[in-house]
């Protein structure tokens, strides 16, 4: 079975899987905007909750509501599915969609483990798709594009020191939702479910890492996972970085800072950024006109689901692998796995060492004493903004 082809000259048929908050607040507005522009057509939505999916479709003007994913894929034959369900469901839903010939755009965290990610990759098309891409919208927009270019061209000199910070606040009520804070259903704590966005952006800007040394703790919440972690990361280019992920921080902020030989570039925001959230501070002696050019970000295009979806749709029409898929989409998951292995086993973890046969390849807790759950009982529910 394959979706309707070719894509040229017609709208891309899209189905949404999971009709909770992230679908309503982030995916639906992006899809609606592209529908206005003639790019996409929302043909169906799926949720195990019949009331939720019926309401979602009624409010959004989507013609077909389903509670059975396989039936939807068979009957509607979408070109693209967006997956907005909890992480524990991402593997099977992504594979089902790929096997039906649909491209996949899946919310983060991509899947609970590196083994799951490999299983999804194995179902992708060999050439021209379909491919599975992960929602890492912070990579997209004018600010990131400008800074990525400056770093790639070494306009700011070599990157030397970096800081990646996701210090947010989640109270006890947040963790009263049964699937949160559990390895089997959430896949990890703030490193996996919250800080992965900033870590992914850091990797997108600085390139491959070479080793990590980390610590993690449960300081407040009664959960299986951590509620805070810190890490030291060395990059292949020599950059030294600190990473902090927390859900214990009343003064919430997301931050990336990179100190280069000729300037410091810093991004400070919370859940999304625009040009105004970036700051470039030149070193002493940098010519004023050159610094002014660095600070010219051009027209403001904020980071968003919309900007990533635009690029994904363009990749679909070109039959090209999109960014944030395959090896490129796996980078942040590999760093999270290494962070957990280092923190839970008190070792320095080298890039590439977690593969088949390593306990952290099939479980982010790695069966480590004090961290591995005594028993797991999967609980499902809707994905919410992290």
WONOR-V317621 format. One record per backbone hydrogen bond with DSSP energy under -0.5 kcal/mol. NH is the residue of the N-H (numbers start at 1). CO is the residue of the C=O. If there is no record, write none. Layout:
# WONOR-V317621
nh=NH co=CO
nh=NH co=CO
This chain:
# WONOR-V317621
nh=4 co=77
nh=10 co=7
nh=12 co=39
nh=13 co=11
nh=14 co=41
nh=15 co=80
nh=16 co=44
nh=17 co=82
nh=18 co=16
nh=18 co=46
nh=22 co=383
nh=24 co=20
nh=25 co=21
nh=26 co=22
nh=27 co=22
nh=28 co=23
nh=30 co=26
nh=31 co=27
nh=32 co=28
nh=33 co=29
nh=34 co=30
nh=35 co=31
nh=36 co=32
nh=37 co=33
nh=38 co=35
nh=39 co=34
nh=40 co=34
nh=41 co=12
nh=43 co=14
nh=43 co=41
nh=44 co=14
nh=45 co=64
nh=46 co=16
nh=47 co=66
nh=50 co=48
nh=53 co=49
nh=54 co=50
nh=55 co=51
nh=56 co=52
nh=57 co=53
nh=58 co=54
nh=59 co=55
nh=60 co=56
nh=61 co=57
nh=62 co=57
nh=63 co=42
nh=64 co=43
nh=66 co=45
nh=69 co=67
nh=72 co=68
nh=73 co=69
nh=74 co=70
nh=75 co=71
nh=76 co=72
nh=77 co=72
nh=77 co=73
nh=79 co=13
nh=80 co=13
nh=81 co=103
nh=82 co=15
nh=83 co=81
nh=83 co=105
nh=84 co=17
nh=84 co=82
nh=86 co=381
nh=88 co=185
nh=89 co=86
nh=90 co=87
nh=91 co=87
nh=93 co=89
nh=94 co=90
nh=95 co=91
nh=96 co=92
nh=97 co=93
nh=98 co=94
nh=99 co=95
nh=100 co=96
nh=101 co=98
nh=102 co=97
nh=103 co=79
nh=104 co=131
nh=105 co=81
nh=106 co=133
nh=107 co=83
nh=115 co=361
nh=117 co=113
nh=118 co=114
nh=119 co=115
nh=120 co=116
nh=121 co=117
nh=122 co=118
nh=123 co=120
nh=124 co=121
nh=125 co=130
nh=133 co=104
nh=133 co=131
nh=134 co=324
nh=135 co=106
nh=136 co=134
nh=139 co=136
nh=140 co=137
nh=142 co=301
nh=145 co=141
nh=146 co=142
nh=147 co=143
nh=148 co=144
nh=149 co=145
nh=150 co=146
nh=151 co=147
nh=152 co=148
nh=153 co=149
nh=154 co=151
nh=155 co=150
nh=156 co=150
nh=157 co=154
nh=160 co=259
nh=161 co=259
nh=162 co=240
nh=163 co=257
nh=164 co=242
nh=165 co=255
nh=166 co=244
nh=167 co=253
nh=168 co=166
nh=168 co=246
nh=170 co=247
nh=175 co=171
nh=176 co=173
nh=177 co=174
nh=180 co=177
nh=182 co=179
nh=186 co=182
nh=187 co=182
nh=187 co=183
nh=192 co=189
nh=193 co=189
nh=194 co=190
nh=195 co=190
nh=197 co=194
nh=199 co=195
nh=200 co=196
nh=201 co=197
nh=202 co=198
nh=203 co=199
nh=204 co=200
nh=205 co=201
nh=206 co=202
nh=207 co=203
nh=210 co=234
nh=211 co=234
nh=212 co=349
nh=213 co=232
nh=215 co=230
nh=217 co=228
nh=219 co=217
nh=223 co=221
nh=224 co=181
nh=225 co=181
nh=227 co=217
nh=228 co=217
nh=229 co=245
nh=230 co=215
nh=231 co=243
nh=232 co=213
nh=233 co=241
nh=234 co=211
nh=235 co=239
nh=236 co=208
nh=238 co=235
nh=240 co=160
nh=241 co=233
nh=242 co=162
nh=243 co=231
nh=244 co=164
nh=245 co=229
nh=246 co=166
nh=247 co=227
nh=249 co=168
nh=250 co=248
nh=252 co=250
nh=253 co=167
nh=254 co=269
nh=255 co=165
nh=256 co=267
nh=257 co=163
nh=258 co=265
nh=259 co=161
nh=260 co=258
nh=260 co=263
nh=261 co=158
nh=262 co=156
nh=263 co=156
nh=264 co=281
nh=265 co=258
nh=266 co=279
nh=267 co=256
nh=268 co=277
nh=269 co=254
nh=270 co=272
nh=277 co=274
nh=278 co=275
nh=279 co=266
nh=281 co=264
nh=281 co=279
nh=282 co=280
nh=283 co=262
nh=286 co=283
nh=291 co=287
nh=292 co=288
nh=293 co=289
nh=294 co=290
nh=295 co=291
nh=296 co=293
nh=297 co=295
nh=301 co=299
nh=303 co=273
nh=304 co=137
nh=308 co=304
nh=309 co=305
nh=310 co=306
nh=311 co=307
nh=312 co=308
nh=313 co=309
nh=314 co=310
nh=315 co=311
nh=316 co=312
nh=317 co=313
nh=318 co=314
nh=319 co=315
nh=319 co=316
nh=320 co=315
nh=325 co=322
nh=326 co=132
nh=328 co=325
nh=329 co=325
nh=330 co=326
nh=331 co=327
nh=334 co=330
nh=335 co=331
nh=336 co=332
nh=337 co=333
nh=338 co=334
nh=339 co=335
nh=340 co=336
nh=341 co=337
nh=342 co=338
nh=343 co=339
nh=344 co=340
nh=345 co=341
nh=346 co=342
nh=347 co=342
nh=349 co=212
nh=351 co=210
nh=353 co=350
nh=355 co=353
nh=358 co=355
nh=361 co=358
nh=362 co=358
nh=363 co=359
nh=366 co=363
nh=368 co=365
nh=371 co=368
nh=372 co=368
nh=383 co=84
